[in-house]
């Protein structure tokens, strides 16, 4: 399998639960809500996961639409999911730490039938690297520096 691009993000804990992340020239922040001990100054990692999924699906849909000559008047999506936060807080161990399920609702404004939109989104999902990583087993190696 050929790797044609490597993506890297650096994350550093600041104070409390605030984390500063760098991706090339860009800086982003993560925090936790006040109910979880944070200051609610930035989205949580859970939000960023959904940002990544929604953003990638919309981006790939735009690319695919251009390649297929589909004229989009609008394109948006909603991403949601539920999880048991007791696991991440260490209060429960007999459930998954991750989302029990994720739901994406795409809104495609184009001259396409519902069936065409469904087939189009099936192709988009298959081409989306974030969707692939979320829904397929991807090896993750965690090591100590």
N, CA and C of each residue as an Amber inpcrd file, in Angstrom:
protein
   435
   0.8540000  -1.1740000   0.0000000   0.0000000   0.0000000   0.0000000
   0.9000000   1.2370000   0.0000000   0.6740000   2.1230000  -0.9220000
   1.5000000   3.3280000  -1.0570000   0.9730000   4.4610000  -0.1910000
   1.8810000   5.1130000   0.5210000   1.5230000   6.3090000   1.2840000
   1.9320000   7.5070000   0.4400000   0.9810000   8.3560000   0.0970000
   1.2840000   9.5280000  -0.7160000   1.2290000  10.8250000   0.0840000
   0.7900000  10.7420000   1.3330000   0.7290000  11.9290000   2.1860000
   0.8070000  11.4900000   3.6390000   1.5540000  12.2270000   4.4390000
   1.6060000  11.9910000   5.8780000   1.0220000  13.2110000   6.5680000
   0.1570000  12.9830000   7.5270000  -0.4810000  14.0540000   8.2850000
   0.0280000  13.9710000   9.7170000   0.3820000  15.1210000  10.3000000
   0.8980000  15.1420000  11.6620000   0.2750000  16.2990000  12.4330000
  -0.0900000  16.0300000  13.6560000  -0.6070000  17.0440000  14.5720000
   0.1490000  16.8920000  15.8850000   0.5730000  18.0030000  16.4620000
   1.2020000  17.9920000  17.7830000   0.2120000  18.5680000  18.7900000
   0.1100000  17.9500000  19.9530000  -0.8000000  18.4190000  20.9990000
  -0.0310000  18.5870000  22.3010000  -0.2870000  19.7070000  22.9980000
   0.4110000  19.9890000  24.2540000  -0.5970000  20.4760000  25.2910000
  -0.5590000  19.8520000  26.4620000  -1.4220000  20.2680000  27.5640000
  -0.9470000  21.6210000  28.0820000  -1.8740000  22.5680000  28.2010000
  -1.5540000  23.8840000  28.7450000  -1.9070000  23.8820000  30.2250000
  -3.0280000  24.4920000  30.5950000  -3.4640000  24.4510000  31.9940000
  -4.8740000  23.8960000  32.0550000  -5.1810000  23.2690000  33.1790000
  -6.4800000  22.6130000  33.3040000  -6.5850000  21.5030000  32.2700000
  -7.6350000  21.5570000  31.4650000  -7.8200000  20.5870000  30.3910000
  -7.6100000  21.2130000  29.0160000  -7.1130000  22.4360000  28.9760000
  -6.9060000  23.1010000  27.6910000  -5.6680000  22.5350000  27.0070000
  -5.8190000  22.1960000  25.7420000  -4.7550000  21.6040000  24.9350000
  -4.5710000  22.4580000  23.6900000  -3.3140000  22.7520000  23.3740000
  -2.9880000  23.4920000  22.1530000  -2.4730000  22.4890000  21.1310000
  -3.0220000  22.5500000  19.9380000  -2.6210000  21.6340000  18.8780000
  -2.0850000  22.4230000  17.6950000  -1.0670000  21.8600000  17.0580000
  -0.4910000  22.4780000  15.8670000  -0.5500000  21.4870000  14.7150000
  -1.0060000  21.9690000  13.5840000  -1.0260000  21.2060000  12.3370000
  -0.4310000  22.1200000  11.2790000   0.8510000  21.9490000  11.0130000
   1.5230000  22.8750000  10.0930000   1.4280000  24.2750000  10.6500000
   0.9720000  25.2450000   9.8480000   0.8900000  26.6280000  10.3200000
  -0.3670000  26.9430000  11.1420000  -1.2020000  25.9420000  11.3710000
  -2.4810000  26.1740000  12.0410000  -2.4240000  25.7720000  13.5100000
  -3.1500000  26.5310000  14.3400000  -3.2590000  26.2380000  15.7650000
  -4.7370000  26.0820000  16.1110000  -5.0290000  25.0670000  16.8740000
  -6.3980000  24.8370000  17.3440000  -6.3190000  24.4580000  18.8200000
  -7.4490000  24.5680000  19.4880000  -7.4950000  24.2730000  20.9180000
  -8.5850000  23.2700000  21.2220000  -8.3620000  22.5090000  22.2780000
  -9.3320000  21.5630000  22.8190000  -9.5210000  21.9270000  24.2850000
 -10.7220000  21.7790000  24.7830000 -10.9980000  21.9670000  26.2040000
 -12.1420000  21.0280000  26.5610000 -12.5340000  21.0670000  27.7980000
 -13.6570000  20.2820000  28.2900000 -14.7050000  21.2440000  28.8410000
 -15.9540000  20.8180000  28.8740000 -16.9740000  21.6620000  29.4910000
 -16.6940000  21.8220000  30.9890000 -17.2600000  22.8380000  31.5700000
 -17.0640000  23.0910000  33.0080000 -17.5090000  21.8920000  33.8410000
 -18.5620000  21.1870000  33.3960000 -19.0500000  20.0260000  34.1490000
 -18.0390000  18.8800000  34.1750000 -17.0500000  18.9240000  33.2710000
 -16.0120000  17.8910000  33.2180000 -14.6800000  18.4160000  33.7430000
 -14.6720000  19.6480000  34.3140000 -13.4550000  20.2020000  34.8870000
 -12.7180000  21.1870000  34.0100000 -13.2180000  21.4360000  32.8020000
 -12.5810000  22.3860000  31.8990000 -13.1640000  23.7780000  32.0410000
 -12.8120000  24.6360000  31.1040000 -13.3320000  26.0100000  31.1060000
 -14.2760000  26.2710000  29.9420000 -14.5540000  25.2410000  29.1410000
 -15.4630000  25.3510000  28.0040000 -15.0040000  26.4230000  27.0060000
 -13.6740000  26.5510000  26.8170000 -13.1340000  27.5740000  25.9220000
 -12.9080000  27.0760000  24.5020000 -13.1120000  25.7940000  24.2740000
 -12.8960000  25.2120000  22.9460000 -13.6880000  23.9090000  22.8490000
 -13.8460000  23.3800000  21.6420000 -14.5280000  22.0960000  21.4960000
 -13.7460000  20.9670000  22.1740000 -14.4320000  19.8670000  22.4510000
 -13.8010000  18.6870000  23.0230000 -13.2160000  17.8310000  21.8930000
 -12.3790000  16.8430000  22.2360000 -11.8950000  15.9250000  21.2030000
 -13.0430000  15.2130000  20.4750000 -14.1240000  14.9590000  21.1880000
 -15.2820000  14.3100000  20.5660000 -15.8580000  15.1840000  19.4580000
 -15.9380000  16.4890000  19.6980000 -16.4110000  17.4060000  18.6560000
 -15.4730000  17.3920000  17.4570000 -14.1690000  17.3950000  17.7240000
 -13.2030000  17.3930000  16.6200000 -13.3400000  16.1320000  15.7660000
 -13.6550000  15.0110000  16.3830000 -13.8550000  13.7940000  15.5970000
 -15.0220000  13.9940000  14.6370000 -16.0880000  14.6070000  15.1160000
 -17.2380000  14.8500000  14.2470000 -16.9610000  15.9660000  13.2460000
 -16.1700000  16.9870000  13.6500000 -15.7300000  18.0010000  12.6810000
 -15.0180000  17.3140000  11.5180000 -14.1140000  16.3990000  11.8650000
 -13.3240000  15.7120000  10.8440000 -14.2120000  14.8840000   9.9220000
 -15.1430000  14.1280000  10.4930000 -16.0180000  13.2940000   9.6750000
 -16.9150000  14.1400000   8.7840000 -17.6060000  15.1080000   9.3660000
 -18.4980000  15.9580000   8.5640000 -17.7360000  16.7470000   7.5180000
 -16.6020000  17.3250000   7.9110000 -15.8040000  18.1080000   6.9780000
 -15.2620000  17.2780000   5.8340000 -14.8250000  16.0590000   6.1380000
 -14.2880000  15.1900000   5.1000000 -15.3830000  14.7410000   4.1340000
 -16.5320000  14.3370000   4.6600000 -17.6290000  13.9120000   3.7870000
 -18.0800000  15.0360000   2.8590000 -18.1940000  16.2470000   3.3900000
 -18.6070000  17.3840000   2.5650000 -17.5300000  17.6860000   1.5160000
 -16.2540000  17.6260000   1.9190000 -15.1630000  17.8840000   0.9740000
 -15.1410000  16.8530000  -0.1460000 -15.2150000  15.5740000   0.2160000
 -15.1820000  14.5190000  -0.8040000 -16.4180000  14.6040000  -1.6960000
 -17.5710000  14.9620000  -1.1230000 -18.7850000  15.1290000  -1.9340000
 -18.6000000  16.2550000  -2.9450000 -17.9720000  17.3480000  -2.5400000
 -17.7010000  18.4650000  -3.4550000 -16.7700000  18.0120000  -4.5860000
 -15.7010000  17.2900000  -4.2240000 -14.7600000  16.7850000  -5.2350000
 -15.4790000  15.8460000  -6.2030000 -16.2310000  14.8880000  -5.6630000
 -16.9380000  13.9130000  -6.5020000 -17.9740000  14.5890000  -7.3910000
 -18.6820000  15.5730000  -6.8560000 -19.6860000  16.2920000  -7.6470000
 -19.0150000  17.0120000  -8.8270000 -17.8890000  17.6580000  -8.5620000
 -17.1720000  18.3370000  -9.6440000 -16.7200000  17.3290000 -10.6990000
 -16.2050000  16.1890000 -10.2760000 -15.7380000  15.1700000 -11.2090000
 -16.8700000  14.5920000 -12.0440000 -18.0670000  14.5200000 -11.4770000
 -19.2150000  13.9420000 -12.1640000 -20.0680000  14.9840000 -12.8850000
 -19.7050000  16.2490000 -12.7570000 -20.4780000  17.3050000 -13.3960000
 -21.8040000  17.5790000 -12.6970000 -21.9000000  17.2610000 -11.4180000
 -23.1300000  17.5200000 -10.6550000 -23.0510000  18.9470000 -10.1250000
 -24.0590000  19.7260000 -10.4270000 -24.0910000  21.1100000  -9.9530000
 -24.7710000  21.1520000  -8.5870000 -23.9680000  21.4560000  -7.5810000
 -24.4890000  21.5510000  -6.2230000 -24.9500000  22.9740000  -5.9440000
 -26.1730000  23.0980000  -5.4730000 -26.6590000  24.4080000  -5.0130000
 -26.3680000  24.5730000  -3.5230000 -26.2320000  23.4450000  -2.8520000
 -25.9420000  23.4520000  -1.4240000 -25.5520000  22.0590000  -0.9670000
 -24.7610000  22.0200000   0.0910000 -24.3140000  20.7500000   0.6260000
 -23.9840000  20.9540000   2.0960000 -24.5940000  20.1700000   2.9590000
 -24.3140000  20.2730000   4.3920000 -24.5790000  18.9240000   5.0420000
 -24.1010000  18.7960000   6.2770000 -24.3730000  17.5570000   7.0000000
 -24.4250000  17.8130000   8.4980000 -25.0880000  16.9170000   9.1810000
 -25.1360000  16.8890000  10.6440000 -24.5180000  15.5600000  11.0640000
 -23.6970000  15.5970000  12.1070000 -23.0840000  14.3780000  12.6320000
 -23.4010000  14.3130000  14.1200000 -23.8690000  13.1670000  14.5780000
 -24.1520000  13.0180000  16.0020000 -23.8900000  11.5910000  16.4460000
 -23.7090000  11.4500000  17.7420000 -23.4970000  10.1230000  18.3090000
 -23.5540000  10.2120000  19.8170000 -23.7980000   9.0940000  20.4490000
 -23.8800000   9.0520000  21.9020000 -22.8730000   8.0790000  22.4770000
 -22.3620000   8.3930000  23.6690000 -21.4140000   7.5260000  24.3370000
 -21.6370000   7.5650000  25.8390000 -21.0290000   6.6210000  26.5200000
 -21.1240000   6.5140000  27.9650000 -19.9050000   7.2190000  28.5690000
 -20.0710000   8.4490000  29.0620000 -18.9420000   9.2140000  29.6010000
 -18.4120000   8.6410000  30.9150000 -19.1670000   7.7470000  31.5420000
 -18.6820000   7.1170000  32.7770000 -17.4290000   6.2850000  32.5000000
 -17.2940000   5.7770000  31.2680000 -16.1170000   4.9720000  30.9210000
 -14.8850000   5.8620000  30.8530000 -14.9680000   6.9860000  30.1670000
 -13.7910000   7.8610000  30.0580000 -13.4300000   8.5030000  31.3910000
 -14.3770000   8.6110000  32.2830000 -14.1040000   9.1500000  33.6130000
 -13.5960000   8.0630000  34.5790000 -13.5060000   6.8150000  34.1140000
 -12.9940000   5.7350000  34.9500000 -13.9850000   5.2130000  35.9670000
 -15.2590000   5.5560000  35.8150000 -16.2840000   5.1340000  36.7770000
 -16.9870000   3.8430000  36.3590000 -16.7290000   3.4220000  35.1230000
 -17.3420000   2.2070000  34.6080000 -16.3480000   1.5760000  33.6370000
 -16.2780000   0.2600000  33.6160000 -15.3180000  -0.4000000  32.7310000
 -15.9570000  -1.4640000  31.8500000 -17.2420000  -1.7020000  32.0200000
 -17.8770000  -2.7870000  31.2760000 -18.6240000  -2.3120000  30.0320000
 -18.2670000  -1.1290000  29.5240000 -18.8950000  -0.5870000  28.3170000
 -17.7800000  -0.0490000  27.4290000 -18.0970000   0.3030000  26.2230000
 -17.1260000   0.9100000  25.2960000 -16.8370000   2.3450000  25.7090000
 -15.6060000   2.7990000  25.4630000 -15.2560000   4.2010000  25.7110000
 -15.7320000   5.0820000  24.5640000 -15.8600000   4.4980000  23.3860000
 -16.2220000   5.2750000  22.1930000 -17.7170000   5.4010000  21.9890000
 -18.0580000   6.0140000  20.8830000 -19.4600000   6.2170000  20.5290000
 -20.1370000   4.8700000  20.2890000 -21.3580000   4.7300000  20.7840000
 -22.1360000   3.5180000  20.5600000 -22.5520000   3.4140000  19.0960000
 -22.7930000   4.5650000  18.4890000 -23.1400000   4.6490000  17.0650000
 -22.9400000   6.0920000  16.6220000 -22.7410000   6.2720000  15.3380000
 -22.6390000   7.6120000  14.7550000 -23.6770000   7.7210000  13.6510000
 -24.2260000   8.8980000  13.5200000 -25.2580000   9.1330000  12.5170000
 -24.8830000  10.3910000  11.7370000 -24.8680000  10.2830000  10.4220000
 -24.5940000  11.4190000   9.5490000 -25.8220000  11.6300000   8.6780000
 -26.3120000  12.8460000   8.6670000 -27.4430000  13.1980000   7.8050000
 -26.9420000  14.2260000   6.8020000 -26.9070000  13.8360000   5.5320000
 -26.4370000  14.7160000   4.4690000 -27.6230000  15.4370000   3.8330000
 -27.4300000  16.7000000   3.5390000 -28.4320000  17.4930000   2.8220000
 -27.7810000  17.9440000   1.5190000 -28.2040000  17.3350000   0.4240000
 -27.6420000  17.6270000  -0.8930000 -28.7040000  18.3570000  -1.7060000
 -28.4050000  19.5940000  -2.0630000 -29.3080000  20.3730000  -2.9010000
 -28.7610000  20.3420000  -4.3300000 -29.2920000  19.4110000  -5.1210000
 -28.8660000  19.2430000  -6.5190000 -29.9940000  18.5550000  -7.2690000
 -29.9360000  18.6230000  -8.5730000 -30.9520000  17.9760000  -9.4040000
 -30.6560000  16.4840000  -9.4900000 -30.9950000  15.7910000  -8.4110000
 -30.7720000  14.3440000  -8.3050000 -31.9770000  13.7390000  -7.5960000
 -32.3090000  12.5120000  -7.9620000 -33.3570000  11.8020000  -7.2390000
 -32.7910000  11.3290000  -5.8960000 -33.6580000  10.8980000  -5.0180000
 -33.1990000  10.3650000  -3.7330000 -32.2680000   9.1750000  -3.9540000
 -32.6200000   8.3020000  -4.9030000 -31.8010000   7.1260000  -5.1840000
 -30.4250000   7.5480000  -5.7020000 -30.3510000   8.5590000  -6.5500000
 -29.0730000   9.0620000  -7.0560000 -28.2390000   9.6620000  -5.9200000
 -28.9040000  10.3830000  -5.0190000 -28.1940000  10.9600000  -3.8700000
 -27.6350000   9.8610000  -2.9780000 -28.4120000   8.8040000  -2.7430000
 -27.9550000   7.6950000  -1.9090000 -26.7680000   6.9910000  -2.5450000
 -26.8090000   6.7550000  -3.8510000 -25.6890000   6.1130000  -4.5520000
 -24.4590000   7.0220000  -4.5280000 -24.6790000   8.3140000  -4.7100000
 -23.5950000   9.2960000  -4.6780000 -22.9230000   9.2940000  -3.3030000
 -23.7230000   9.3190000  -2.2320000 -23.1570000   9.3480000  -0.8850000
 -22.4860000   8.0270000  -0.5210000 -22.9330000   6.9350000  -1.0900000
 -22.2630000   5.6580000  -0.8630000 -20.8480000   5.7220000  -1.4410000
 -20.7110000   6.2980000  -2.6330000 -19.3870000   6.4720000  -3.2400000
 -18.5470000   7.4450000  -2.4200000 -19.1500000   8.5540000  -1.9900000
 -18.4290000   9.5490000  -1.1860000 -17.9140000   8.9040000   0.1000000
 -18.7470000   8.1530000   0.7700000 -18.3560000   7.4790000   2.0100000
 -17.1770000   6.5330000   1.7540000 -17.2080000   5.8120000   0.6480000
 -16.1310000   4.8770000   0.3220000 -14.8150000   5.5970000   0.0350000
 -14.8830000   6.8600000  -0.4070000 -13.6860000   7.6340000  -0.7410000
 -13.1850000   8.4950000   0.4200000 -13.9420000   8.5940000   1.5070000
 -13.6160000   9.4860000   2.6230000 -12.6310000   8.8200000   3.5760000
 -11.3990000   9.3640000   3.7210000 -10.4280000   8.7430000   4.6220000
 -10.8630000   8.7490000   6.0840000 -11.5660000   9.7760000   6.5160000
 -12.0070000   9.8260000   7.9160000 -13.0650000   8.7560000   8.1670000
 -14.0140000   8.6420000   7.2760000 -15.0300000   7.6020000   7.4020000
 -14.3730000   6.2260000   7.4120000 -13.4170000   6.0220000   6.5200000
 -12.7140000   4.7460000   6.4650000 -12.0130000   4.4410000   7.7870000
 -11.3310000   5.4380000   8.3570000 -10.6270000   5.2190000   9.6220000
 -11.5710000   4.9650000  10.7870000 -12.7300000   5.5950000  10.7670000
 -13.6810000   5.4110000  11.8600000 -14.3850000   4.0650000  11.8000000
 -14.6800000   3.6150000  10.6030000 -15.5170000   2.4310000  10.4680000
 -14.7550000   1.1700000  10.0840000 -13.4560000   1.2840000   9.9180000
 -12.5990000   0.1160000   9.6490000 -11.5220000   0.0810000  10.7320000
 -11.0750000  -1.0880000  11.0460000 -10.0180000  -1.2030000  12.0480000
  -8.7110000  -0.6230000  11.4910000  -8.2170000   0.4300000  12.1150000
  -6.9590000   1.0530000  11.7200000  -5.9790000   0.8600000  12.8640000
  -4.8260000   0.2720000  12.6050000  -3.8600000   0.0760000  13.6860000
  -3.4190000   1.4220000  14.2530000  -3.3960000   1.5280000  15.5650000
  -2.9100000   2.7270000  16.2550000  -1.8170000   2.2700000  17.2090000
  -0.6530000   2.8810000  17.0880000   0.4650000   2.5650000  17.9710000
   0.6810000   3.7380000  18.9040000   0.6640000   3.5010000  20.1950000
   0.9170000   4.5310000  21.1890000   2.2070000   4.1550000  21.9070000
   3.1840000   5.0670000  21.8860000   4.4610000   4.7790000  22.5250000
   4.8770000   5.9520000  23.4070000   5.8700000   5.7340000  24.2320000
   6.3850000   6.7510000  25.1420000   7.6920000   7.3010000  24.5800000
   7.8690000   8.6120000  24.6260000   9.0770000   9.2580000  24.1330000
  10.1970000   9.0910000  25.1320000
